[in-house]
């Protein structure tokens, strides 16, 4: 009886040990997990394309009065107020030069009484964030459509035409002086008074001497002459003078303006290479001239042009 009992106990112990070994070898919590990897190559060739973008796409300067200088606009699509625009390189090439075009009236709107004859693109100024002063992209000015009786006595003896450079609440009188048949002829001069005319002061009306700046006109083609670097409100502009004496174009940031290729660096807004994915910022202003009738002017446009390396 004792031997049989011993054998039974021994068999039971052996069975328990075997079951434990099986559990260790095949238990679900102790199965070794296998991990492996495999790679697929990804290649693509980027083509050469130049893409430049202005954001926001709309600038609403709201309701303004003649003479106002505005430095903030509303993005109507998002109902936010801003004072700058972003110019981004969305393409794949390095952009080495950026300049702008703006819309302008096709004829002298002043004195017509028609709001749609005016275009606010002609009133737009920009500046780099590192600059101190705003400058017109490209502003066209016409000679005066009426006699200015208090100006004519102070004009130089050989004056050919005159008018105003309208910068919001500042108006600067100008005249072309010379004996040549056409105003764009080399040797003629552009004279601009330095003290502005506005509601409270007459400004410089003696354009024969005194508080004036004088620039020499250089003929560039049959239609235009240029004055290379004439300062108005602390900004050096290129000024294009039409052959028929009817208008001036005062520009800083338009590389397509008449005579721009003969007028130094005018038109070049960016001074460093703009790499793909990078951007530059421009501060924006709008100077509403005196003499704009109540109503809605035609829609103005600012266009950015980029040149790749």
Secondary structure, DSSP 8 states (H G I E B T S, - for coil): -HHHHHHHHHHHHHHHHHHHHHHHHH-GGG---------------------EEEESS--B--S--TT-EE--EEETTTTEEESEEEEEE-SSS-EEEEEEEE---SS--TTS--GGG-BGGGGEEEEETT-SS-EESEEEEEB-SS--HHHHTTS-TTEEEEEEEEETTEEEEEEEE-SSSSTTSTT-EEEEESS-B-SS-------SSSSEEEEE-EE-SSSEEEEEEEEETTEEEEEEEETTSSEEEEESS-TTSTTGGGSTTTT----S-B-TT-EEEEEEEEE--SS--SS--B---EEEEEEE-
